[in-house]
Amino acid sequence: MPRYRFYTLDVFTDIPFGGNPLAVVLDADGLSGERMQSIAAEFNLSETVFVLKPAKAGGNRRRLRIFTPQAELPFAGHPTVGASYLLAALNLVDLNPADPVMVLEEGVGDVPVTVQFGKDGPESTQMSVPRMPERGPEPPLRADLAPMLSLAEADLLPAHAAYSCGVPFLFLPVRDRAAIALVKLRTHLWEKLLSGWWAKSVFVFTTDTVSKVAQIHARMFAPAMGVTEDPATGSAASALAGYLHELEQRDGRRRWLIEQGFEMGRPSLIELQADIAEGRIHAVRVGGSSVMISDGWINVG
């Protein structure tokens, strides 16, 4: 019976059992997409990533396929950050110590990832997003969205909008942490409002943070992907750069720290950067720490 080596990690955290859990299956070239989907459903984590040989030549390259329990994604943040950390920790890619960058081939395109090393090995990884944030169509009204979140309309602030860096999200600013703690997605209303819309995943956030060093406190819900709630969402953080830039309209290198997963008991910290010149975003980077949790073999019949 074929067996495949896997590891699990906690991503966007430097402590075990925080952050967003991730399964990484190595040397997965022999698996079909259908079997990968079955394995992702078996792990039942928000995402499982499969590492394959690269399509292009280069010792610093690998190809990734990323699956939620229900669907394949062209791009996702915490699988990219976590898988790159694992590849560096296991010395599975050739990295130049003076410029430790690997390239991960994903459905959205090539994703460069920079590895930061400490005395004991890799400490964090930071990906450069291949697509800049794109604004989506006008979303449903706050008056309709508030009941979907089990909130009053007054709990939702103005200026909600949808953005994508490959995976679309609806961004909904919330009054404060007291309000965001009350959010409970009513799936029958989500089905009516968002199941057929451009952005099916919901990212609610507030500037009322737990950590003094963070600027954004967030929660994310993705029922279309089989994810009831996500502890840390790098692809949403990437797209959030477009939303924040539209509000702030400031050139230069902008930095934000996003805290997520606190209501789930899995606190996560996501580092977001955007390079902005002449009113346009030219680069978006998302990064953070990862912790290896387990490893083993999965039997595939």
N, C-alpha and C positions, 0 to 999 in steps of 0.2 A: 504494500500500500504506500503510495507517495506521501512523503512528509515534508513539511515546510517549516523553517525556523521562524519564530516570531518573538517580538519583544513588546512589552507595554511600557508606556511612559506617561508621566503627568507633565503637561505642557503649560507654559505661562505661569510657572511657579518654581520656587527653589526648595520646596519642602514636599516630602511624600504625602500623597492623598489630598493635595490641593490641586488647583488648576484643572485642566481638561484632560481626561484620560484618552489615550491613543493606543491603538494596536498597529504594529508595523510588521508586515510579512515580507521576508527577504527572498531574493532569487525567485520571484514569482512568475517567471516567463512561461512556465508550463501550465499556468492556470488560465482558463477561459474567463471572460467577463462575467458569465453567468455563475461560475463557481466562486469568483471573487465576491459577487453580491451575496451568495449564500454564506460565505465565511464572515463577511461584515455583519450579516444578520445574526450569526452565531455569537460573535463577540458582543454585539448589541451595544456598542459604544457610539458616541455621536459620529465618529469617523474611524475608518480603518484604511490604512494606506498600504499599497503593494508596490514594492521596489523591483524594477525591471532593468534590463540592459538599456543603455541609451540608444536612441535612433541615430544620433550624430556621434562622431568619434570624439574621444576626449576622456582622460582618466579622472577628470573632476566632474563628470556628468553621470546622472542616473535618470531614469524615467519613472514617474509616479502615476499610479492610478488610485483615485480616492473615492471611497464609497461611504455613504451613510447606511443605516440598516435597510433603507428602501430605494436608494438611487445613487448613481455615479455623479460626481461633481467634476467640472472642468478645472476647478481651483478651490483651495481652501487653505486658511492660514495656519491653524494649529497642526494639521498634518505636515505641512511644509516645514514649519519651525521644528516640530518634534522629530520628523524623519531626518532632517539635515543634522540635528544634534546627534542622533544615533549613528548615522554614517560617519560623522567625524569621530565620535567616541570609539567606534570599532575599527577606525582606520580603513574604511572601505572605499574611500575616495582619495585621490592624490591632491593634496593641498599644498600650495606654496606658503611657507611660513611667513613670508613678507607680505603676502596678499591672500589670506586664506578664504578664497571664494569658490564655492561649488555651484554648478548649474543643474537645476532640476527641471526636466521636461514634463510639463503638465498639459492638460487639455487646452488651457488658456494661452500656452506658449512657454518660452524659456523663463524660468524664475531664478535669478541669481540670489545666492544666500551667502552672507558673510558670517564666518565663525569667529567668535571671540574666545581666545584661550586663556586659561589661568595656569598656575603651576601644576595642577593635577589633571589638566585636560580641558575640553571645551566647557565654557561656562554659560554661554548664550549664543543664539543664532538670530540673524536679522535678514528677512527676505525683502527684495525689491520687487514691487508689484509690476507685472508686465503691462497691465492696462490701467490708464488713469481713470479716476472716477467719472462715471457717466450718470447724468440725471435722468430719471425716468419720467413717465407721465404723471399728471396731477393725481394725487391719491384721493380716496374717499374722505368725506367730511369728518372732522373731529367728533361731531355729534353722533355719528354712526360708529366710529372706531372706539370711543370711550366704553360703551357697554360691552363690546367685544373683549376688552381688557378688564372688565368688572370695575371700572372707574366711573366717576362723574366727569362730565365734560370739562368742568373747571380744573380737574387734575391734569389735563393735557394742555401744554403750552402751545402757542401758535407756531407756525413755520415747520410743520411736519412735511417730510419729503422723502422720495425714494432715490437711492443711488446704487450703482453697481460697479465693481471692478472685475466682473466676470460672473458673480453671483449677486442678484439683486436683493436689497433689503429696504424695508420701510422704516424710516427713522422717526420716532415719536418722542419729543421732549416731554418730560413729566415734571410736575411741580417740585417734588422733593423726595427724599428717601422714604418718608412715611407713606407717600402715595405709591411709589414704585414697589414697596413691600406688599401692597394689596393686590398687585396685578395677578390675575388668574385668567388665562386665555379661555374664552368660551368658544369651543371648537365649532358649534353649530352656527355661530355668528361669523367666525373666521371663514367657514365654508361659503357663506353667502357673500362676504365682502372681498376676500382675498384669494380664495382657492383658484380662481381663474384669472387673477390679475397679474400684472408684470412682476411685482415683488410679493412673493408669498410669505417670506420670513419677516418677523417683526422684531425690531431692536428698540427697546424703550430705554431712556437714559435721563439722568439728571446731573447737574453740576454740584449737587449736595453729596459729598463723598465721605467715605469712612476714613480713608487715609489722607493725611494732610498733603502728601506729595502727589496725589491723583487729582485730575481735573474732571473726569467723567466717571459716573457710577452707572452700570448698565445691566440689563437682562436681555436675553434673546430667545425667541420661540420660533421653531421651524417645523410645524406639524406636517408639511408636505414632504419633508425629508425623513420623517419618523423620529424627530428630535423634539421631545416635549419641552425641554429647556436646556440650553447649552451653557456650560460653565465659563467658556472663553471662546470668542469667535474672531479669528484673525481676519477672515475675509470681510466681515462686517466692519471691523476697525479700519481696514483699507478704504472701504467705500465711505465711511464716516468722515474721512479727510475731505471729501468733496462737500459734504454737508457743512462741516465746520468752516471751510474756506468761504463758502457762500455767505455765511453769517459774518465772518470776521473781515474778509477782504483785505488781508495783509500780506505783503511780499516778505520773502526771507525764508529761513528754515524754521518751520513751526514744529513744536514738540508737544505731545500730550501723553499722559499716562491714564489708561483706562482700567478701572477695576470692575470685575464681573464675577459672577458665581457666588457672591457672598450669601445670598438668600438660600443657596443650595448647600451651604457648608463646604464649598470648594473654592475658596478665594483665589482669584487669578489677577495678574497684573500684565497688561499688554502695552508695550511701548510703540507709539505711533509717531512717525515723522513725515513731513511733507515739505518739499522744496517748491517755492512759489516765486515766480518772476513775472512782472508785467501783468499781474492779475490772473495768471494761469498756473496750474499745478504741473510741474515737470517731472516729479518723482515722488513716490510714496513708499515708505519702508515700515515694516511691522516686525517686531521681535520680542524676545523674552527668553527666560530660562526654561530648562526641562530637567526632569529627574527620571532616571530609569527605575522601573518598579519590578518587572518580572521578565522572564524569558522561558521559552519552551518550544515544543514541536506540535504542530497541528496535523492530524492525519486526514488526508483527503482521499475519499474512495473513488 
